[in-house]
Amino acid sequence: MKFRKNYYLILLSCLLFFFFSCIDSKKKQINKVSLFNDCSDFKYANLTIDFDVNNLYIKGNNQMYFESNCFIDTIIIDLFPDFDVDSVFLNDKKQQFDRIGSHIKFASNLESDIKFTIDVFYRGSPILAQNPPWEGGFVVSQDSSNLPWIGVACQNEGGQIWWPCKHDLSDEPDSMKINAIVDHPYVAVSNGKLLNYKKLQNNKRIYQWMVNSPINNYNVTMNIADYANFKDTLLGLEGLLPLDYYVLKEHLDAAKIHFKQVKPMLHIFEKLFGPYPFYQDGYKLVETSYLGMEHQSCISYGNKFMQGYLGNFPDKIDFDFIIIHETAHEWWGNSVSMCDVKDMWIHESFATYAEALYVEELYGYDEMLQYLNYQKNKILNNEPIVNAFHKSTDMYYKGSWVLHMLRVYLQNDAKWYNILKGLQLEFRHKIVNTKDVTKYIEKHYERDLNPFFKQYLFYHKLPVFEYFFTVINNEILLNYRWDAIVNDFDMPLLVDVNSQNKNKWIYPTSKWHEIKLNYIDTVEFNIAENLFLIEMRKIK
C-alpha cells in the first residue's frame, strides 16, 4: 500500500513537472515572439509570388527589411505550417531554422540600431477559405468561360496564411512591393499602383505593384482572373486621384454604370473626414467572388452590381453598401489602424457610422436618423464593444450609435466634424488604440467623457434611465436618475417636458433629481429615442 502511494506520488510529480515544463516552454516561446516584435521595426517588404493558377500552387519569396530597436538574439517570422520553407537568409547568409507552429525561428546576434534583411523562400498549396472574408484564405471560383477566378482575404488570420511576414498589428511595413507571376491570359491585381507589367518566358506575365504607404499584413491581397480594366480620375483635395476598376469581362458594361457612384462618394468622404489617405497608391475596386473586404487601395467588391447589401437595404436608400462601407475603411482602418484586435471597433464603428453620415449628405438629417434606427435594430448588447473575441456585431452598429450620441451630446455639429477630421489628421497612417482615440475626442470635446466611454465601450449592458412622477401642490414633478454599471455615468438627455414637441435637456446622474413640468401627459412621456441608445424604467 505504501509502495502504491509512493508510486502515484512519483507519477503525479512527473506529470506536474511535464505540465509546468510545457507551460514554461510555451511562455518562453511567447516571450521570444514578443521580444522580436518589440525590438524590430518592419520597414519594407518585397514579396514575389509565382502562382500556378491551374494547379493552385505557390512558389514565393519575401525579402523583408527591418531595423532593430534593441538587442535581438532570436528572429521569428510567421507563416502557416501548410507551406514548406525551402530556405531562410539573414543579411544574405543562409540560416538554420526551426518551425514551431506558424513560427519560423532562428538565432541572431543583432545589436540595437542595426538594419537587417530577412529572405524566406517557400512553396505549397494555398489554404482555401471556408467562409470568406470572415474565415480567410484563398477563394477559388470560375468566370463564365470557366476560367479560374481567384482572390484572397485574411483579416482574422493575417498575412501569415499565405506569405511570410511579421504577424504583428502594431508594426506595419512603411511600404511594400508585390510581384505576381501568372500565366497568360490572367491578370494579377494587388495593392498600390502598377509599376510594371512584362512578358516572361513560358507564356508567363509579371505584374509589379508598389504600395507607398504603411500597410498592415492582413490588408495585402491578390486577385487573379481574366480581368478587364477601365480607369478614371478624381480631382480631390490633394490633386488627381487615379481610379482603377478590375472586373470580369462579362460584367464590364454593368460595372461602368454601377461604379459611377464612386466619385461622388469619395467627394463626400473627403468633405467629412479629410483627404483620401492614399493618393500615392490610388483607389481601386476589384471584382471578387466573395462579398467584399477593405484591402488597402485595392478594395474587394462582390456585391454583384446591386444596390444595398446584395439587393437588400432600408427603404429610400439607393447606393451600394459594399462600396460605401469598404471605402470608408480607407480612412477608418487602413489609415487610422488598430494596434490590437480588441480595438477593432475603431475600424468598424467609424466605418458603420460613416454610412449614416453618407445617408445624411445624400438624403438629409431625417433620413439619416431613419438609417440609424435601421442599425439600432441590429444591436444585440451581448458583449462589450472593446474585446478580443468579437462574436457580436455590436462593434459595428452599437459603435455607430456611440458616435451618433457623441454628436448629439456635443450640440455643435461644426465642432463634431472637426473632431472627425482631426482624428484623421492626428493619426494619419498611424497605429492607435482605444485610449488614443477616446482621449483625442475628450480633449477636443472639452468635457470629461470617461464615464460615457467606459459604460458604452467596456460593458455590454445599456444604462437605464429610471424615472417616476409626483404631484405636489398641483404641480407635476419628474424624478429621474441613471442606473448604470459606471457609477459616475452622467449623459444628458432630451425629453419632451410640455407635450408640445419642445425638447429640453436634463442632466441625470446616479442620484435622484427632479424637474417641474408645466404640463405633460405622463402616459406619453418619452425620451428622443432616435438620439439615444438607453433603456428606460418607470419605477412607480
Rosetta blueprint (number, residue, H / E / L):
1 M L
2 K H
3 F H
4 R H
5 K H
6 N H
7 Y H
8 Y H
9 L H
10 I H
11 L H
12 L H
13 S H
14 C H
15 L H
16 L H
17 F H
18 F H
19 F H
20 F H
21 S H
22 C H
23 I H
24 D H
25 S H
26 K H
27 K H
28 K H
29 Q H
30 I H
31 N H
32 K H
33 V H
34 S H
35 L H
36 F H
37 N H
38 D H
39 C H
40 S E
41 D E
42 F E
43 K E
44 Y E
45 A E
46 N E
47 L E
48 T E
49 I E
50 D E
51 F E
52 D E
53 V L
54 N L
55 N L
56 L L
57 Y E
58 I E
59 K E
60 G E
61 N E
62 N E
63 Q E
64 M E
65 Y E
66 F E
67 E E
68 S E
69 N L
70 C L
71 F L
72 I E
73 D E
74 T E
75 I E
76 I E
77 I E
78 D E
79 L L
80 F L
81 P L
82 D L
83 F L
84 D E
85 V E
86 D E
87 S E
88 V E
89 F E
90 L E
91 N L
92 D L
93 K E
94 K E
95 Q L
96 Q L
97 F L
98 D E
99 R E
100 I E
101 G L
102 S L
103 H E
104 I E
105 K E
106 F E
107 A E
108 S E
109 N E
110 L E
111 E L
112 S L
113 D L
114 I L
115 K E
116 F E
117 T E
118 I E
119 D E
120 V E
121 F E
122 Y E
123 R E
124 G E
125 S L
126 P L
127 I L
128 L E
129 A L
130 Q L
131 N E
132 P L
133 P L
134 W L
135 E E
136 G L
137 G E
138 F E
139 V E
140 V E
141 S E
142 Q E
143 D L
144 S L
145 S L
146 N L
147 L L
148 P E
149 W E
150 I E
151 G E
152 V E
153 A E
154 C L
155 Q L
156 N L
157 E L
158 G L
159 G H
160 Q H
161 I H
162 W L
163 W L
164 P L
165 C E
166 K L
167 H L
168 D L
169 L L
170 S L
171 D L
172 E L
173 P L
174 D L
175 S E
176 M E
177 K E
178 I E
179 N E
180 A E
181 I E
182 V E
183 D E
184 H L
185 P L
186 Y L
187 V E
188 A E
189 V E
190 S L
191 N L
192 G L
193 K E
194 L E
195 L E
196 N E
197 Y E
198 K E
199 K E
200 L L
201 Q L
202 N L
203 N L
204 K E
205 R E
206 I E
207 Y E
208 Q E
209 W E
210 M E
211 V E
212 N L
213 S L
214 P L
215 I L
216 N L
217 N H
218 Y H
219 N H
220 V L
221 T L
222 M L
223 N E
224 I E
225 A E
226 D L
227 Y E
228 A E
229 N E
230 F E
231 K E
232 D E
233 T E
234 L E
235 L E
236 G E
237 L L
238 E L
239 G E
240 L E
241 L E
242 P E
243 L E
244 D E
245 Y E
246 Y E
247 V E
248 L E
249 K H
250 E H
251 H H
252 L H
253 D H
254 A H
255 A H
256 K H
257 I H
258 H H
259 F H
260 K H
261 Q H
262 V H
263 K H
264 P H
265 M H
266 L H
267 H H
268 I H
269 F H
270 E H
271 K H
272 L H
273 F H
274 G L
275 P L
276 Y L
277 P L
278 F L
279 Y L
280 Q L
281 D L
282 G L
283 Y E
284 K E
285 L E
286 V E
287 E E
288 T L
289 S L
290 Y L
291 L L
292 G E
293 M E
294 E L
295 H L
296 Q L
297 S L
298 C L
299 I E
300 S E
301 Y E
302 G L
303 N L
304 K L
305 F L
306 M L
307 Q L
308 G E
309 Y E
310 L L
311 G L
312 N E
313 F L
314 P L
315 D L
316 K L
317 I L
318 D L
319 F L
320 D E
321 F H
322 I H
323 I H
324 I H
325 H H
326 E H
327 T H
328 A H
329 H H
330 E H
331 W H
332 W E
333 G L
334 N L
335 S L
336 V E
337 S E
338 M E
339 C L
340 D L
341 V H
342 K H
343 D H
344 M L
345 W H
346 I H
347 H H
348 E H
349 S H
350 F H
351 A H
352 T H
353 Y H
354 A H
355 E H
356 A H
357 L H
358 Y H
359 V H
360 E H
361 E H
362 L H
363 Y H
364 G L
365 Y H
366 D H
367 E H
368 M H
369 L H
370 Q H
371 Y H
372 L H
373 N H
374 Y H
375 Q H
376 K H
377 N L
378 K L
379 I L
380 L L
381 N L
382 N L
383 E L
384 P L
385 I L
386 V L
387 N L
388 A L
389 F L
390 H L
391 K L
392 S L
393 T L
394 D H
395 M H
396 Y H
397 Y H
398 K H
399 G H
400 S H
401 W H
402 V H
403 L H
404 H H
405 M H
406 L H
407 R H
408 V H
409 Y H
410 L H
411 Q L
412 N L
413 D H
414 A H
415 K H
416 W H
417 Y H
418 N H
419 I H
420 L H
421 K H
422 G H
423 L H
424 Q H
425 L H
426 E H
427 F L
428 R L
429 H L
430 K E
431 I E
432 V E
433 N L
434 T H
435 K H
436 D H
437 V H
438 T H
439 K H
440 Y H
441 I H
442 E H
443 K H
444 H H
445 Y H
446 E L
447 R L
448 D L
449 L L
450 N H
451 P H
452 F H
453 F H
454 K H
455 Q H
456 Y H
457 L H
458 F H
459 Y L
460 H L
461 K L
462 L L
463 P L
464 V E
465 F E
466 E E
467 Y E
468 F E
469 F E
470 T E
471 V E
472 I E
473 N L
474 N L
475 E E
476 I E
477 L E
478 L E
479 N E
480 Y E
481 R E
482 W E
483 D E
484 A L
485 I L
486 V L
487 N L
488 D L
489 F L
490 D L
491 M L
492 P L
493 L E
494 L E
495 V E
496 D E
497 V L
498 N L
499 S L
500 Q L
501 N L
502 K L
503 N E
504 K E
505 W E
506 I E
507 Y L
508 P L
509 T L
510 S L
511 K L
512 W L
513 H E
514 E E
515 I E
516 K E
517 L E
518 N L
519 Y L
520 I L
521 D L
522 T L
523 V L
524 E L
525 F L
526 N L
527 I E
528 A L
529 E L
530 N L
531 L L
532 F L
533 L L
534 I L
535 E E
536 M E
537 R E
538 K E
539 I L
540 K L
